[in-house]
């Protein structure tokens, strides 16, 4: 992408031996602007392929008027991939479009759903609008239910709320069930659904603390929230959260404590230590443990990403330190 104008964002995920990247390109020359691209993990020669040049890519349009050349104001996205085996499955990308190139913008949140066949993407996908109410999605996260259907959590900026949308009836959804204003706050939200469809959500609450919200399933009308860290006791916290589940479905949350920003102690981890994965146990304060993640460099303000390393049975966290990307491999 070096010959093009800067990218607004990238979202990445891995399926088999391929890495997929979604990018919005600030491109004024009429070239496809919102793309998904695939590179083979073992072949670094293709990591620098340009979206409009070498290698193949998928361009996006939308169901509400975005064309290949005008889908150029996406500012944030997240990605999940359903792997059905043999390189077949579905790719899901949630996209926040701030519509910033018009006089009276209408920000909107999309979900792109597309089939993957033999690890290959189709020539084009259509992004389906989830909502355009209350400036939706400057923070968003997508995960998959045990059935493979997508669930999206997102923050609405106008009313400062956490929201959730899903479709559990088709793998290529064009409509969504929207659960609006499920909690106050919701910045830096991250979602993970487990094999029993229990949904875990981390986010910053409206009091600048770290919160965790759990649903038994998408139909659960009584989700339960717990505040894991508070600004009063722990400093301004809950920034840039990311959530992952262990092999036993226990949630692990990485996040930034901004009171310690630009020191080596700003990256934190909250981990569930209980023995039973139920809504009641997950929201019991005594079942959670907190730690500062050791860093050799000062931690900068940027998104954290936590993944579970099933081979070595431990979490791995990507974060920004001293203006570089670092990996923290934790051992307990």
C-alpha positions as CSV (number, residue, x, y, z in Angstrom):
1,X,0.0,0.0,0.0
2,X,3.0,2.3,0.0
3,X,2.1,4.0,-3.3
4,X,-1.4,4.9,-2.0
5,X,-2.7,7.5,0.4
6,X,-2.8,6.5,4.0
7,X,-5.1,3.8,5.3
8,X,-7.8,4.8,7.8
9,X,-7.7,1.4,9.5
10,X,-6.9,-2.2,9.2
11,X,-8.6,-5.3,10.7
12,X,-6.8,-8.7,10.6
13,X,-7.5,-12.3,11.2
14,X,-6.1,-15.7,10.3
15,X,-7.6,-18.8,8.7
16,X,-5.5,-21.8,8.1
17,X,-2.3,-20.7,6.4
18,X,-3.7,-17.4,5.2
19,X,-3.9,-13.9,6.7
20,X,-6.8,-11.7,5.8
21,X,-6.8,-7.9,6.1
22,X,-9.6,-5.4,5.7
23,X,-8.6,-1.8,4.9
24,X,-10.2,1.5,4.0
25,X,-7.9,3.5,1.7
26,X,-8.0,7.3,1.6
27,X,-8.0,7.1,-2.1
28,X,-9.1,10.0,-4.3
29,X,-8.1,8.5,-7.7
30,X,-11.3,6.5,-8.3
31,X,-9.7,3.1,-7.3
32,X,-11.6,0.6,-5.1
33,X,-11.3,2.1,-1.6
34,X,-12.7,-0.4,0.9
35,X,-11.0,-3.8,0.4
36,X,-10.3,-7.2,1.9
37,X,-7.0,-8.8,1.0
38,X,-5.4,-12.2,1.6
39,X,-1.8,-13.1,2.0
40,X,-0.2,-16.5,2.6
41,X,1.5,-16.5,6.0
42,X,4.6,-18.4,4.8
43,X,5.2,-16.0,1.8
44,X,6.3,-12.6,3.0
45,X,6.9,-11.5,-0.5
46,X,3.2,-10.7,-0.8
47,X,2.7,-8.7,2.5
48,X,3.4,-5.5,0.6
49,X,1.0,-6.1,-2.3
50,X,-1.0,-3.0,-3.1
51,X,-4.8,-3.1,-3.1
52,X,-4.9,-1.7,-6.6
53,X,-2.0,-3.6,-8.0
54,X,-0.2,-6.9,-7.4
55,X,-2.3,-9.8,-6.1
56,X,-6.0,-10.2,-5.8
57,X,-8.3,-8.5,-3.4
58,X,-12.0,-8.1,-2.7
59,X,-13.7,-4.7,-2.9
60,X,-16.7,-3.7,-1.0
61,X,-19.9,-1.8,-1.7
62,X,-22.9,-1.3,0.6
63,X,-26.6,-1.9,0.5
64,X,-27.3,1.8,1.1
65,X,-25.3,3.5,-1.7
66,X,-21.6,3.1,-1.0
67,X,-19.8,2.2,-4.2
68,X,-16.4,0.8,-4.8
69,X,-15.0,4.3,-5.3
70,X,-16.9,6.1,-2.5
71,X,-16.5,3.6,0.4
72,X,-13.7,5.7,1.7
73,X,-14.6,7.1,5.1
74,X,-14.4,4.0,7.2
75,X,-12.4,4.7,10.3
76,X,-12.6,1.6,12.5
77,X,-13.3,-2.1,12.0
78,X,-13.1,-5.6,13.5
79,X,-13.1,-9.1,11.9
80,X,-14.1,-12.6,12.7
81,X,-13.7,-15.8,10.6
82,X,-15.8,-19.0,10.6
83,X,-13.6,-21.9,9.5
84,X,-15.6,-24.8,8.2
85,X,-12.5,-26.8,7.2
86,X,-10.7,-27.3,3.9
87,X,-10.4,-23.6,3.5
88,X,-14.2,-23.0,3.4
89,X,-16.1,-20.7,5.7
90,X,-17.3,-17.1,6.2
91,X,-15.6,-13.8,6.9
92,X,-17.3,-11.1,8.9
93,X,-16.1,-7.5,9.1
94,X,-17.8,-4.8,11.2
95,X,-17.2,-1.3,9.8
96,X,-17.6,2.2,11.3
97,X,-18.2,4.8,8.5
98,X,-18.1,8.4,9.8
99,X,-19.4,9.7,6.4
100,X,-17.0,12.7,6.9
101,X,-16.8,13.9,3.3
102,X,-20.3,15.5,3.2
103,X,-21.5,18.7,4.8
104,X,-24.1,16.9,7.0
105,X,-22.6,13.4,7.7
106,X,-24.7,10.4,8.8
107,X,-22.3,8.0,10.5
108,X,-23.3,4.3,10.2
109,X,-22.2,0.8,11.2
110,X,-22.0,-2.0,8.7
111,X,-21.4,-5.7,8.8
112,X,-19.8,-7.3,5.8
113,X,-20.4,-11.0,5.4
114,X,-18.8,-13.1,2.7
115,X,-18.2,-16.7,1.8
116,X,-14.6,-18.1,1.7
117,X,-14.1,-21.0,-0.7
118,X,-10.8,-22.9,-0.7
119,X,-9.3,-19.9,1.3
120,X,-10.2,-17.6,-1.6
121,X,-12.4,-14.5,-1.3
122,X,-15.1,-13.6,-3.9
123,X,-14.5,-10.6,-6.2
124,X,-16.8,-8.3,-4.2
125,X,-18.9,-8.3,-1.0
126,X,-21.8,-6.1,0.0
127,X,-21.7,-4.4,3.4
128,X,-25.1,-4.4,5.1
129,X,-26.0,-1.5,7.3
130,X,-26.7,-2.4,10.9
131,X,-27.8,1.1,12.0
132,X,-27.2,4.8,11.4
133,X,-28.6,6.0,14.8
134,X,-26.6,7.9,17.4
135,X,-23.2,7.8,15.6
136,X,-22.8,4.0,15.9
137,X,-19.6,2.0,16.0
138,X,-16.5,4.2,16.6
139,X,-15.7,1.2,18.8
140,X,-17.0,-2.1,17.6
141,X,-16.2,-5.8,18.0
142,X,-17.5,-8.9,16.2
143,X,-17.6,-12.5,17.4
144,X,-19.3,-15.8,16.4
145,X,-21.8,-17.8,18.2
146,X,-21.3,-21.6,18.5
147,X,-23.5,-21.9,15.4
148,X,-21.2,-19.6,13.5
149,X,-23.6,-16.7,13.3
150,X,-22.2,-13.2,14.0
151,X,-22.8,-11.0,17.0
152,X,-21.6,-7.4,17.1
153,X,-21.1,-5.0,20.1
154,X,-20.6,-1.4,19.5
155,X,-20.5,2.1,21.1
156,X,-22.9,4.9,20.1
157,X,-21.2,8.2,20.6
158,X,-24.3,10.5,20.6
159,X,-25.9,8.9,23.6
160,X,-22.8,7.3,25.2
161,X,-24.3,3.7,25.2
162,X,-23.2,0.1,24.7
163,X,-25.2,-1.8,22.1
164,X,-25.4,-5.3,20.6
165,X,-26.7,-6.6,17.2
166,X,-26.9,-10.1,15.9
167,X,-28.4,-12.5,13.3
168,X,-28.6,-16.1,14.3
169,X,-30.6,-17.5,11.4
170,X,-28.3,-17.0,8.3
171,X,-24.6,-16.9,7.7
172,X,-25.0,-14.0,5.2
173,X,-27.2,-11.6,7.1
174,X,-28.9,-8.6,5.5
175,X,-31.0,-7.7,8.6
176,X,-30.2,-7.7,12.3
177,X,-31.8,-7.8,15.7
178,X,-30.6,-4.6,17.5
179,X,-30.4,-4.4,21.3
180,X,-29.9,-0.7,21.9
181,X,-28.5,1.0,25.0
182,X,-27.8,-2.2,26.9
183,X,-25.5,-0.3,29.3
184,X,-24.1,3.2,29.9
185,X,-20.6,3.8,28.5
186,X,-19.2,1.2,26.1
187,X,-16.1,2.7,24.7
188,X,-13.2,0.3,23.8
189,X,-15.7,-2.6,23.7
190,X,-14.7,-6.2,22.9
191,X,-16.8,-9.4,22.6
192,X,-16.2,-13.1,22.8
193,X,-18.8,-15.8,22.5
194,X,-18.1,-19.4,23.7
195,X,-19.2,-22.8,22.7
196,X,-22.4,-22.6,24.8
197,X,-23.3,-19.2,23.3
198,X,-22.4,-17.4,26.5
199,X,-21.4,-13.9,25.5
200,X,-18.7,-12.0,27.4
201,X,-18.2,-8.2,26.8
202,X,-15.5,-5.9,28.1
203,X,-15.7,-2.2,27.9
204,X,-15.0,1.1,29.6
205,X,-18.0,2.3,31.7
206,X,-19.2,5.9,31.9
207,X,-17.3,6.4,35.2
208,X,-13.9,5.6,33.4
209,X,-13.7,2.1,35.0
210,X,-13.4,-1.3,33.5
211,X,-16.6,-3.3,33.2
212,X,-17.5,-6.9,32.2
213,X,-21.0,-7.8,31.0
214,X,-22.2,-11.4,30.4
215,X,-25.2,-12.8,28.5
216,X,-26.3,-16.5,28.7
217,X,-27.2,-16.1,25.0
218,X,-28.5,-13.5,22.6
219,X,-32.0,-14.0,24.0
220,X,-31.0,-13.4,27.6
221,X,-33.1,-10.5,28.8
222,X,-31.2,-10.2,32.1
223,X,-27.5,-9.8,31.4
224,X,-25.3,-9.1,34.5
225,X,-22.5,-6.6,34.8
226,X,-19.6,-6.3,37.1
227,X,-17.1,-3.4,37.5
228,X,-13.7,-5.0,37.6
229,X,-11.7,-1.8,38.2
230,X,-12.9,1.7,39.2
231,X,-11.4,5.1,38.6
232,X,-11.7,5.9,42.3
233,X,-9.6,2.9,43.4
234,X,-7.4,2.1,40.4
235,X,-7.0,5.4,38.4
236,X,-8.5,6.2,35.1
237,X,-8.8,2.8,33.5
238,X,-10.6,0.5,31.1
239,X,-9.0,1.9,27.9
240,X,-8.4,-0.3,24.8
241,X,-9.9,-3.5,26.2
242,X,-9.6,-6.8,24.4
243,X,-11.2,-10.1,25.6
244,X,-10.3,-13.7,24.8
245,X,-11.5,-17.0,26.2
246,X,-9.2,-19.8,27.4
247,X,-9.6,-23.4,26.4
248,X,-11.9,-23.8,29.5
249,X,-13.9,-20.7,28.3
250,X,-12.5,-18.5,31.1
251,X,-12.3,-14.8,30.0
252,X,-9.1,-12.9,30.0
253,X,-9.1,-9.1,29.4
254,X,-6.2,-6.9,28.4
255,X,-6.6,-3.1,28.9
256,X,-4.7,0.1,29.5
257,X,-4.7,2.1,32.8
258,X,-4.3,5.6,31.6
259,X,-3.2,6.8,35.0
260,X,0.0,4.9,34.3
261,X,0.3,5.7,30.6
262,X,3.8,6.0,29.1
263,X,5.2,4.0,31.9
264,X,6.1,0.3,31.9
265,X,3.1,-0.4,34.2
266,X,0.2,0.8,32.1
267,X,-0.7,-2.6,30.4
268,X,-3.0,-4.6,32.7
269,X,-4.7,-8.0,32.6
270,X,-7.9,-9.1,34.4
271,X,-8.4,-12.9,34.5
272,X,-11.2,-15.1,35.7
273,X,-10.1,-17.6,38.3
274,X,-13.3,-19.4,39.1
275,X,-14.0,-23.0,38.4
276,X,-17.4,-22.8,36.8
277,X,-18.4,-20.8,33.8
278,X,-21.8,-19.5,34.7
279,X,-23.2,-16.0,34.7
280,X,-23.3,-16.0,38.5
281,X,-19.7,-17.1,38.9
282,X,-18.4,-14.9,36.2
283,X,-19.8,-11.8,37.9
284,X,-18.6,-12.6,41.4
285,X,-15.8,-10.2,42.2
286,X,-13.9,-12.8,44.3
287,X,-13.4,-14.9,41.1
288,X,-11.3,-12.2,39.3
289,X,-7.6,-11.5,39.6
290,X,-5.7,-8.5,38.3
291,X,-2.1,-8.0,37.3
292,X,0.3,-5.5,35.7
293,X,1.6,-7.1,32.5
294,X,5.5,-6.8,32.5
295,X,6.7,-4.6,29.7
296,X,10.3,-3.8,28.7
297,X,9.2,-0.5,27.1
298,X,6.9,2.3,28.2
299,X,3.3,1.5,27.1
300,X,1.6,3.9,24.7
301,X,-2.1,4.6,24.2
302,X,-3.3,2.3,21.5
303,X,-5.5,-0.8,21.0
304,X,-4.5,-4.0,22.8
305,X,-5.2,-7.4,21.3
306,X,-5.4,-10.5,23.4
307,X,-5.5,-14.1,21.9
308,X,-5.5,-17.5,23.6
309,X,-2.5,-19.7,22.7
310,X,-4.1,-23.1,22.9
311,X,-0.8,-24.9,22.2
312,X,1.0,-23.4,25.2
313,X,-2.2,-22.8,27.2
314,X,-1.6,-19.1,27.9
315,X,-2.7,-15.6,26.7
316,X,-0.7,-13.5,24.3
317,X,-1.2,-9.7,24.2
318,X,-0.2,-7.4,21.4
319,X,0.3,-3.7,22.5
320,X,2.1,-0.5,21.6
321,X,5.3,0.2,23.5
322,X,7.7,3.0,22.8
323,X,6.0,3.4,19.4
324,X,6.6,-0.2,18.4
325,X,4.3,-3.3,18.4
326,X,5.2,-5.7,21.2
327,X,4.0,-9.2,22.2
328,X,3.6,-10.2,25.8
329,X,3.5,-14.0,26.3
330,X,2.3,-14.6,29.8
331,X,3.1,-17.7,31.9
332,X,1.1,-18.5,35.0
